[in-house]
């Protein structure tokens, strides 16, 4: 099992510090993660968030590339419908060159309703924007020059240089949790950014077989808010408000997306309203706070539920840099070695 770290560079008001400090500390954490044996680091994207959630995943990926030598660098997730695919292909190719072929382009359609009007994008057009965008990106990387005319994009004379280091191109991982998005993973993806419980994996496996692919043929990574401490109560005290902040924001965005999609909100599945309620409701797809031993047990149970190859741990927003460094050291010493062969 492989371990990665997810960085959103969020800077909530209650823990606000200069943004330069946020980014400098993040880059230091990435360097430390590489030295401690973590497998990957990932950059996440949202737009116009009040806490400064990173809007520029590829810029940050490039910064990480020149600060490291071994660790894999990826995006989880670049929201492709909000970008022109030729621009993404160009920037991602440069990151692959800077990293000497260590880059993974992770993408998704996004979901937060307020983000699409910022870019003049109709949220209902996400599927076609995504499908055409993926095709254009792949052609940018593998063809010397081409034209494209689709429903959403018209491209004339695209000739992207430099080409990526990796051949035929950097891996494309896609995020999905249901329906047509999972079908897209099965058709197009080199890896799956997994969201949800066992039912989502069943959909993924079925879709993969539909397209003549073995579900075990591509990596499947999940992600969550995660914190480990030798003293579980002190760990909970250190991380509770930070993880609850993250949990609450995602719940808020998810509810807005559900309304925009016309979904019926099931009152039985409303999000927690306090850190303690969040902790009591947590399952194998949710946040985790505990000891190293509990973390090892958690992931072994998670793998029994869903055959993931790896996990990406979200750094809690606003938590002190020194605490993050100690947390990474503890994970490296007592969790990663126990799960490396699983």
GIZI-V451869 format. One record per backbone hydrogen bond with DSSP energy under -0.5 kcal/mol. NH is the residue of the N-H (numbers start at 1). CO is the residue of the C=O. Records with the same first field share a line. If there is no record, write none. Layout:
# GIZI-V451869
NH: CO, CO
This chain:
# GIZI-V451869
2: 309
4: 311
5: 40
6: 313
7: 42
11: 51
15: 12
16: 13
21: 18
22: 18
23: 19
24: 20
25: 21
26: 22
27: 23
28: 24
29: 25
30: 26
31: 27
32: 28
33: 29
34: 30
35: 31
36: 32
37: 33, 34
38: 33
39: 3
40: 3
41: 72
42: 5
43: 74
44: 7
45: 77
46: 54
52: 49
54: 8
60: 56
61: 57
62: 58
63: 59
64: 60
65: 61
66: 62
67: 63, 64
68: 64, 65
72: 39
73: 102
74: 41
75: 104
76: 43
78: 106
80: 78, 108
82: 79
83: 80
85: 83
88: 84
89: 85
90: 86
91: 87
92: 88
93: 89
94: 90
95: 91
96: 92
97: 93
98: 94
99: 95
100: 97
101: 96
104: 73
105: 171
106: 104
107: 173
108: 78
115: 112
116: 112, 113
117: 113
118: 115
119: 115, 116
120: 117
121: 116
123: 121
125: 122
126: 123
129: 125
130: 126
131: 127
132: 128
133: 129
134: 130
135: 131
136: 132
137: 133
138: 134
139: 135
140: 136
141: 137
142: 138
143: 139
146: 158
148: 155
150: 153
155: 148
158: 146
171: 103
173: 105, 171
174: 191
175: 107
176: 193
181: 178
182: 178, 179
183: 179
184: 180
185: 181
186: 182
187: 183
188: 184
189: 184, 185
190: 172
191: 172
192: 219
193: 174, 191
194: 192, 221
195: 176
200: 197
201: 197
202: 198
203: 199
204: 200
205: 201
206: 202
207: 203
208: 204
209: 205
210: 206
211: 207
212: 209
213: 208
217: 214
218: 215
219: 190
221: 192
222: 310
224: 312
226: 314
227: 288
229: 290
232: 230
235: 231
236: 232
237: 233
238: 234
239: 235
240: 236
243: 239
244: 240
245: 241
246: 242
247: 243
248: 244
249: 245
250: 246
251: 247
252: 248
253: 249
254: 250
255: 251
256: 252
257: 253
258: 254
259: 255
260: 256
261: 257
262: 259
263: 258
265: 263
266: 264
267: 265
269: 266
270: 267
278: 274
279: 275
280: 276
281: 277
282: 278, 279
286: 283
288: 225
290: 227
295: 291
296: 292
297: 293
298: 294
299: 295
300: 296
301: 297
302: 298
303: 299
304: 300
305: 301
306: 302
308: 306
309: 220
310: 220
311: 2
312: 222
313: 4, 311
314: 224, 312
315: 6
318: 10
319: 316
324: 320
325: 321
326: 322
327: 323
328: 324
329: 325
330: 326
331: 327
332: 328
333: 329
334: 330
335: 331
336: 331
339: 335, 336
340: 336
342: 339
